[in-house]
């Protein structure tokens, strides 16, 4: 087996594990896979979630992002459309995301979006969210 292929397939499995953790509301297990200096880039989501748009750094930055996100919602569901290998990057395509307001009880829907996870030495060093899937696929070199 080609070592590079084995490593990138391992990265795909890590992303599947991370997405499963989010679905189970296990917010600590992912830190086993996040580099201590991770860059959590939510800068592209300003039009969709202006209050969270920005770049968060390190484990504490990620925790800050999730505290802010989860404080607004009592429930969150999504479907993983696909997880794609792009070498050092892995692209997760997400659809059918619904969240229920913690205080309002109102359910809202998110349009399909994507997350690009960048790996180095088996650890996620960068997480970048895209409000549309095509942009993420293009950045990862998976479309023209």
WONOR-V88266 format. One record per residue. N is the residue number from 1. NEAR is the number of other ideal C-beta (glycine too) atoms within 8 Angstrom. Layout:
n=N near=NEAR
n=N near=NEAR
This chain:
n=1 near=4
n=2 near=5
n=3 near=6
n=4 near=7
n=5 near=8
n=6 near=9
n=7 near=9
n=8 near=12
n=9 near=9
n=10 near=9
n=11 near=14
n=12 near=12
n=13 near=8
n=14 near=14
n=15 near=12
n=16 near=10
n=17 near=10
n=18 near=12
n=19 near=11
n=20 near=8
n=21 near=11
n=22 near=12
n=23 near=8
n=24 near=6
n=25 near=5
n=26 near=8
n=27 near=9
n=28 near=5
n=29 near=8
n=30 near=11
n=31 near=8
n=32 near=5
n=33 near=9
n=34 near=12
n=35 near=8
n=36 near=6
n=37 near=7
n=38 near=15
n=39 near=10
n=40 near=12
n=41 near=11
n=42 near=13
n=43 near=8
n=44 near=11
n=45 near=12
n=46 near=8
n=47 near=5
n=48 near=9
n=49 near=9
n=50 near=7
n=51 near=5
n=52 near=10
n=53 near=10
n=54 near=6
n=55 near=8
n=56 near=12
n=57 near=8
n=58 near=9
n=59 near=9
n=60 near=6
n=61 near=11
n=62 near=14
n=63 near=8
n=64 near=9
n=65 near=12
n=66 near=9
n=67 near=8
n=68 near=10
n=69 near=10
n=70 near=9
n=71 near=7
n=72 near=8
n=73 near=11
n=74 near=6
n=75 near=7
n=76 near=10
n=77 near=9
n=78 near=12
n=79 near=8
n=80 near=10
n=81 near=7
n=82 near=7
n=83 near=12
n=84 near=12
n=85 near=9
n=86 near=11
n=87 near=7
n=88 near=8
n=89 near=12
n=90 near=15
n=91 near=16
n=92 near=14
n=93 near=13
n=94 near=13
n=95 near=8
n=96 near=7
n=97 near=12
n=98 near=12
n=99 near=12
n=100 near=12
n=101 near=12
n=102 near=8
n=103 near=4
n=104 near=5
n=105 near=7
n=106 near=6
n=107 near=8
n=108 near=8
n=109 near=7
n=110 near=11
n=111 near=7
n=112 near=10
n=113 near=14
n=114 near=15
n=115 near=12
n=116 near=16
n=117 near=15
n=118 near=11
n=119 near=13
n=120 near=8
n=121 near=4
n=122 near=8
n=123 near=9
n=124 near=13
n=125 near=10
n=126 near=11
n=127 near=14
n=128 near=11
n=129 near=11
n=130 near=14
n=131 near=10
n=132 near=10
n=133 near=10
n=134 near=7
n=135 near=11
n=136 near=16
n=137 near=12
n=138 near=10
n=139 near=10
n=140 near=11
n=141 near=7
n=142 near=8
n=143 near=5
n=144 near=2
